[in-house]
């Protein structure tokens, strides 16, 4: 992970200290306050915030905005809503999942006037967002990850997408392309969202080749470039010929696989530029759709607090929350046809990934033969198992 800009936090702290001491009044805006002013994009048309003022929306990222991954995908979504009349965005990157994010959120509210915040990293939620939501009940906090639960402050919302649908389709492409019948998955942590991606990718692949396997290796952190490279090289050494991942920045995995001459399936954003020979497709987020929906609703006077905006928002391929990367040069016609057919079923709502019987990789039946779990079933958000065909353990 890139190091934080050394002046960033200190500048906000100095400004807050001076304000608290009454040393000066703010007569001009400092952009993001924690990133260069060029990183702040705003509309020239005011009115989104009421009383002729713009709606100021803050985005916070745990890594760099150009990481070819999770943070870049969110930053692209932020750039999309910056084009909306009456909206001003402020951003800060490289904010760790510690009390530092509380300082950033507080500063965006007190110094920049933000009324809507999107702290995007998984670990920002508890206790950081929860604490700040209690402190600033008139500010709306939206978190990516699906962690909202009853009893939390009314000004907290949660959104997430069924990107495992795109992973399922990518698994079909991977199975058609693989010659060894061995796939690889470099993962950060065995949380439900990650396990669901691993399982859906594998189920997609096994719908083509029932005996295909997916070797999973967990690095333990969202950004561990050295471990990610080691895991990818280890997989290549084992004869695995298609690798994908769920880490914050797939860049290391994709580039390492390309150097080793094996195929890749991307995640979060489009990584084809990193692997022009081996990139097959990828499961991408399309956060612009989600953020546009939120901002439009807020400009119409809807909020989390008045019930106009739901506390939980979900969507998949059909809803435009995620998408597939374009097929790479190595993808054959049959793979494209079968992948497109599966995608069409997701688009019309007829595809159910988790329809029984499904066994875990220990041979236990986890979904009964006569049972089907649609994407919105809360049981899927508690997933703590790996599907049959995955080599690895949730405790690894």
C-alpha positions in Angstrom: 0.0 0.0 0.0 1.3 3.5 -0.8 2.3 5.6 2.2 0.0 8.5 3.1 1.0 11.9 2.1 3.1 13.2 5.0 1.4 16.6 5.2 -2.1 15.5 4.8 -3.4 14.7 8.3 -1.3 17.4 9.9 -2.8 20.1 7.7 -6.3 19.1 8.8 -5.2 19.0 12.4 -3.7 22.4 12.2 -6.8 23.9 10.6 -9.0 22.4 13.3 -6.8 23.6 16.0 -6.8 27.1 14.7 -10.5 27.0 14.4 -10.9 25.8 17.9 -8.7 28.6 19.2 -10.6 31.1 17.2 -7.4 32.2 15.5 -9.0 32.8 12.1 -12.1 32.2 10.1 -12.2 30.2 6.9 -12.6 32.6 4.0 -11.6 30.2 1.3 -12.0 26.5 0.7 -9.0 24.2 0.9 -10.2 21.6 -1.5 -10.1 18.2 0.2 -7.9 19.5 3.0 -6.0 16.2 3.0 -5.2 15.8 -0.7 -3.9 18.3 -3.3 -6.6 20.7 -4.5 -6.4 19.2 -7.9 -8.0 16.0 -6.5 -11.2 17.9 -5.6 -13.7 18.0 -8.4 -16.8 20.2 -8.2 -19.7 21.3 -10.3 -20.0 25.0 -11.1 -23.7 24.8 -10.6 -24.9 25.1 -7.0 -28.2 24.2 -5.5 -27.7 20.6 -4.6 -27.3 21.3 -0.9 -30.2 23.7 -0.5 -30.3 27.5 -0.1 -28.2 27.8 -3.3 -25.3 25.8 -1.8 -23.8 22.7 -3.4 -24.3 19.3 -1.9 -20.9 18.4 -0.6 -20.1 14.7 -0.7 -17.0 13.2 0.8 -15.2 10.0 -0.3 -12.6 8.2 1.8 -10.3 5.4 0.5 -8.1 3.0 2.3 -5.6 3.0 -0.5 -4.5 5.0 -3.6 -7.1 6.1 -6.1 -5.1 4.6 -9.0 -4.6 1.1 -7.6 -6.3 -0.7 -10.5 -8.7 -2.1 -7.9 -11.2 -1.4 -5.1 -10.2 2.2 -4.4 -10.0 3.1 -8.1 -13.4 1.6 -8.7 -14.9 3.8 -6.0 -12.9 6.9 -7.2 -14.3 6.3 -10.7 -17.8 6.3 -9.2 -17.0 9.5 -7.3 -15.8 11.1 -10.6 -19.1 10.1 -12.1 -21.3 12.0 -9.7 -19.0 15.0 -9.7 -20.6 15.7 -13.1 -24.0 16.2 -11.6 -25.2 19.8 -11.2 -25.1 21.0 -7.7 -22.7 18.4 -6.4 -19.2 19.0 -5.1 -17.0 16.0 -4.1 -14.1 16.0 -1.7 -11.7 13.0 -1.4 -9.0 11.6 0.8 -6.9 8.5 -0.1 -4.6 6.2 1.9 -6.6 6.5 5.2 -6.1 3.4 7.4 -8.9 1.5 9.2 -8.0 3.2 12.5 -9.1 6.3 14.4 -7.5 8.2 11.5 -10.7 7.7 9.5 -12.7 9.3 12.3 -10.4 12.4 12.1 -10.9 12.5 8.3 -14.6 12.2 8.5 -14.9 14.8 11.3 -12.7 17.2 9.3 -14.7 16.8 6.1 -17.9 17.6 8.1 -16.5 20.5 10.2 -14.1 22.1 7.7 -15.6 21.2 4.3 -19.2 21.2 5.2 -19.9 17.7 4.0 -23.4 16.4 4.6 -23.0 13.0 2.9 -20.0 10.7 3.4 -18.9 7.5 1.6 -16.2 6.0 3.8 -15.6 3.0 1.4 -13.4 0.5 3.2 -14.8 -2.5 5.0 -13.0 -1.8 8.3 -14.2 1.8 8.5 -17.7 0.7 9.7 -17.4 -0.5 13.3 -16.6 1.4 15.4 -15.6 4.4 13.3 -18.7 5.2 11.2 -20.9 4.3 14.0 -19.2 6.7 16.4 -19.3 9.6 14.0 -22.9 9.0 13.0 -23.9 9.4 16.7 -21.8 12.6 16.9 -23.2 14.1 13.7 -26.9 13.0 13.4 -27.6 15.4 10.5 -24.9 13.9 8.3 -25.6 10.8 6.2 -23.0 8.0 6.3 -23.1 5.4 3.5 -20.8 2.4 3.8 -19.9 -0.3 1.2 -20.1 -3.7 2.6 -23.6 -4.6 3.7 -23.0 -4.2 7.5 -26.0 -2.2 8.5 -28.2 -3.8 11.2 -31.3 -2.8 13.1 -30.6 -0.6 16.1 -27.8 1.5 14.5 -28.3 5.3 14.1 -30.8 6.3 11.5 -28.2 8.3 9.5 -26.3 5.1 8.5 -26.9 3.4 5.3 -25.2 0.4 3.7 -24.9 -0.6 0.0 -23.3 -3.6 -1.8 -23.6 -5.4 -5.0 -23.9 -9.0 -6.0 -20.6 -9.0 -7.8 -20.4 -12.8 -7.3 -22.8 -12.9 -10.3 -20.0 -11.5 -12.5 -17.5 -13.9 -10.7 -19.8 -16.8 -11.7 -19.7 -15.8 -15.4 -15.9 -15.2 -15.1 -15.6 -18.8 -13.8 -17.3 -20.1 -16.9 -14.7 -18.3 -19.0 -11.9 -19.6 -16.8 -13.0 -23.2 -17.1 -13.2 -23.0 -20.9 -9.7 -21.5 -21.1 -7.9 -23.7 -18.5 -6.0 -26.6 -19.9 -4.9 -28.0 -16.6 -8.3 -28.0 -14.9 -6.7 -26.1 -12.0 -7.7 -22.5 -11.1 -6.3 -20.2 -8.4 -7.8 -17.6 -6.2 -5.7 -15.1 -4.2 -7.9 -13.8 -1.4 -7.4 -11.3 1.5 -9.7 -12.4 4.3 -12.2 -15.2 4.7 -15.2 -12.9 5.3 -18.6 -13.8 3.8 -18.2 -11.4 0.8 -14.9 -12.9 -0.1 -16.0 -16.5 0.4 -19.1 -15.8 -1.8 -16.8 -14.7 -4.6 -14.6 -17.7 -4.3 -17.6 -20.0 -4.3 -19.5 -18.4 -7.1 -16.4 -18.3 -9.3 -15.9 -22.0 -8.6 -19.5 -23.0 -9.2 -19.4 -21.1 -12.5 -16.3 -23.0 -13.5 -17.7 -26.4 -12.4 -20.9 -25.8 -14.4 -18.6 -26.3 -17.4 -16.1 -28.8 -16.0 -17.4 -30.6 -12.9 -14.0 -31.8 -11.8 -12.2 -28.5 -12.0 -10.6 -27.2 -8.8 -9.9 -23.8 -7.3 -6.8 -23.4 -5.0 -7.4 -20.5 -2.6 -4.7 -18.8 -0.6 -5.5 -16.1 2.0 -3.0 -13.3 2.5 -4.6 -12.0 5.7 -4.8 -8.4 4.7 -6.5 -6.3 1.9 -3.1 -5.1 0.6 -0.1 -7.4 0.9 1.8 -7.1 -2.4 4.6 -9.4 -1.4 2.3 -12.2 -0.2 0.1 -11.7 -3.3 3.1 -12.1 -5.6 4.2 -15.2 -3.6 0.8 -16.8 -3.8 0.5 -16.2 -7.5 4.0 -17.6 -8.2 3.2 -20.6 -6.0 0.0 -21.3 -8.0 1.9 -21.0 -11.3 4.5 -23.5 -9.9 1.6 -25.9 -9.1 0.4 -25.9 -12.7 -2.5 -23.6 -12.1 -3.2 -21.8 -15.4 -5.9 -19.3 -14.5 -5.7 -17.0 -11.5 -8.2 -14.4 -10.0 -8.4 -12.6 -6.7 -10.2 -10.6 -4.1 -7.7 -8.1 -2.7 -7.8 -4.3 -2.8 -5.5 -4.0 -5.7 -5.3 -6.9 -8.2 -2.3 -5.2 -9.9 0.4 -7.5 -8.4 -1.6 -10.7 -9.0 -2.4 -9.8 -12.6 1.1 -8.6 -13.5 2.8 -11.6 -11.8 0.6 -14.0 -13.6 1.2 -12.3 -16.9 5.0 -12.6 -16.4 4.5 -16.3 -15.6 2.5 -16.9 -18.8 -0.8 -17.9 -17.2 -4.3 -16.4 -17.6 -6.0 -14.0 -15.3 -9.5 -12.9 -14.5 -9.7 -9.4 -12.9 -11.6 -7.9 -10.0 -12.9 -4.5 -8.9 -11.9 -2.6 -12.1 -10.6 -3.4 -15.6 -7.0 -4.6 -15.5 -6.6 -5.6 -19.2 -3.8 -3.0 -19.6 -1.7 -5.0 -17.1 -2.0 -8.3 -18.9 -2.7 -7.8 -22.6 -2.0 -11.5 -23.4 -3.5 -13.3 -20.5 -6.5 -11.2 -19.4 -9.7 -13.2 -20.0 -12.4 -11.0 -18.4 -13.1 -9.6 -14.9 -15.8 -8.8 -12.4 -16.0 -5.0 -12.2 -17.9 -2.7 -9.9 -20.0 0.1 -11.4 -20.3 2.4 -8.4 -21.4 5.4 -10.5 -24.9 3.9 -10.8 -25.2 3.5 -7.0 -23.8 6.9 -6.2 -25.9 8.6 -8.8 -29.0 7.0 -7.3 -28.1 8.2 -3.8 -27.3 11.8 -4.9 -30.4 12.1 -7.0 -32.6 10.9 -4.1 -30.9 13.4 -1.7 -31.3 16.3 -4.1 -35.0 15.4 -4.2 -35.2 15.8 -0.4 -35.0 12.1 0.5 -32.8 11.0 3.4 -32.0 7.9 5.5 -33.5 9.7 8.4 -36.9 10.5 6.8 -37.2 7.0 5.3 -36.9 8.2 1.7 -33.6 6.2 1.3 -33.5 2.6 2.5 -30.8 1.6 5.0 -29.9 -1.4 2.9 -29.4 -1.2 -0.9 -28.4 -4.2 -3.0 -28.1 -4.9 -6.7 -26.3 -7.1 -9.3 -25.8 -7.3 -13.0 -29.4 -6.6 -13.7 -29.3 -3.4 -11.6 -26.1 -2.1 -13.1 -24.2 -2.4 -9.8 -21.5 -4.5 -11.5 -20.4 -5.6 -14.9 -18.0 -7.9 -16.9 -14.8 -6.7 -18.4 -14.6 -7.1 -22.2 -13.3 -10.6 -23.2 -9.6 -10.8 -23.9 -7.9 -12.1 -27.0 -7.5 -15.6 -25.5 -11.2 -16.2 -24.9 -12.7 -18.7 -27.4 -16.1 -18.5 -29.1 -17.7 -21.3 -27.0 -16.6 -19.6 -23.8 -18.1 -16.3 -25.0 -21.4 -18.0 -25.9 -21.8 -19.8 -22.6 -20.7 -16.8 -20.6 -23.1 -14.6 -22.4 -25.9 -17.1 -21.9 -25.3 -17.1 -18.2 -25.1 -13.3 -18.1 -28.5 -13.1 -19.9 -30.1 -15.2 -17.2 -28.7 -12.9 -14.5 -30.1 -10.0 -16.4 -33.6 -11.4 -16.7 -33.6 -12.7 -13.1 -33.8 -16.4 -13.8 -30.4 -17.4 -12.6 -29.9 -18.8 -9.1 -26.3 -19.6 -8.2 -27.0 -21.3 -4.9 -29.6 -23.9 -5.7 -29.1 -27.3 -3.9 -27.8 -29.7 -3.4 -24.5 -27.9 -2.7 -21.8 -29.4 -0.6 -18.8 -27.7 1.0 -15.3 -28.8 0.5 -15.5 -31.1 3.5 -18.4 -33.1 2.0 -21.1 -31.6 4.2 -24.4 -30.6 2.6 -24.7 -26.8 3.1 -27.7 -26.3 0.8 -30.3 -29.0 0.6 -31.4 -30.6 -2.7 -34.8 -29.0 -2.6 -33.6 -25.6 -1.4 -32.6 -22.5 -3.4 -31.1 -19.3 -2.0 -31.8 -16.2 -4.2 -29.2 -13.4 -4.1 -31.1 -11.4 -1.4 -31.3 -14.3 1.0 -29.6 -13.2 4.3 -28.2 -16.7 4.7 -25.7 -16.0 1.9 -24.4 -12.9 3.8 -23.4 -15.2 6.7 -21.5 -17.6 4.4 -18.6 -19.3 6.3 -17.8 -22.3 4.1 -16.0 -23.1 0.8 -17.8 -25.0 -1.9 -16.9 -28.4 -3.1 -13.9 -28.1 -5.5 -12.2 -25.4 -3.6 -8.8 -26.4 -2.1 -8.2 -24.5 1.1 -9.8 -23.6 4.4 -11.6 -20.6 5.9 -9.1 -20.8 8.7 -6.1 -20.6 6.4 
